[in-house]
Amino acid sequence: MSTAMQCPICRNEHGGACTSMPHGDGDWFTCEICGQFIVTRSLQAVLSHKDDSTFPRPKRAAISHVLRRSWDEHQKPFFMATTWFDDYLPTARLPTPSEQAINIIRWIGDQIAVTALPIPRLGAEFYARIGAATPRAAHKVTEEVIARGLITAMVSKAIGAYTHMQDVDLTLSGWAQYESEKRGRFAGLYGFIALKFGDAVLDPFLRDHVKPAIKEHISHDLIDMRDAAKAGIIDNLMREKIRDAAFVLVDLTHENSGAYWEAGYAEGLGKPVLYICERAKFEAAKTHFDTNHLTTVLWEAEKPSEFIEQLIATLRRSLNLFPAS
């Protein structure tokens, strides 16, 4: 039997109701804001003792966004245990306003593509869907998207109340943007690297030399699936991260099948793809014949500066980024 209670994540601060029922060694929550998810009782005990200083609102909103997206995409409750929470909380962050704007267009387009009708109204859970901290913040970004001519809506405001939006639809420019996003033409401020995980030479080489250099010289982060892991199906998350990356690096040192697949996916989306390989391996056996004629920057762990110089120059050419004269 379900019992009405406060959501342990969003705490229903901005409306919505929540119920729970026992499920194994935890409880199954159904929250109008966060969706459906399961929390172990040990984690519930931890959460019950956290206040805004140890579990601040932006962190709660970020987790609420993850849960809502997971439920919307997969219609399966995400299982939250203490280990996952402790690992995820330090890096939990909300999407930037520009990312929220993209989420708005994607979500509206996905809904209308199914129903062929405008969305009657944006519900209380809308802010969690797009990754905003509050409904007010979500509507502020939405108003900016409206001002840019990408969506239309009937907007009503009342003093001291949130903005209400009804009959929400995409404009022709909005549909063009939606199709562009679906085809991977959006480019975030990060690169994605496909590689074999856990290599004793490559991992520290990337951590100590490659990632800092890319951040310093072209102001992009470099991530792999270990950085991107969150609630959801790993294959979908990987596609999402590749789709939204500004560029993709592919290390072929270990002939990793997954890296070749990710390279092909990125190439198909039209992303700038740059191959890297350990010099001794490349000179001894090359890489697969489908890639050995493509731009490949060779690295040696003992000579990082030479590799970094060539890598940054190649990335700048690929992204049309050049230092100010």
NORQUILIN-V156552 format. One record per helix or strand. SS is the DSSP state (helix for helix, strand for strand). FROM is the first residue (numbers start at 0). TO is the last residue. If there is no record, write none. Layout:
BEGIN
ss=SS from=FROM to=TO
ss=SS from=FROM to=TO
END
This chain:
BEGIN
ss=strand from=2 to=3
ss=strand from=17 to=22
ss=strand from=25 to=30
ss=strand from=34 to=39
ss=helix from=40 to=47
ss=helix from=56 to=73
ss=strand from=77 to=79
ss=helix from=81 to=88
ss=helix from=96 to=114
ss=strand from=118 to=120
ss=helix from=125 to=129
ss=helix from=134 to=146
ss=strand from=150 to=155
ss=strand from=163 to=169
ss=helix from=171 to=181
ss=strand from=189 to=193
ss=helix from=201 to=217
ss=strand from=220 to=222
ss=helix from=224 to=227
ss=helix from=233 to=243
ss=strand from=246 to=250
ss=helix from=256 to=268
ss=strand from=271 to=277
ss=helix from=278 to=284
ss=strand from=295 to=298
ss=helix from=303 to=318
END
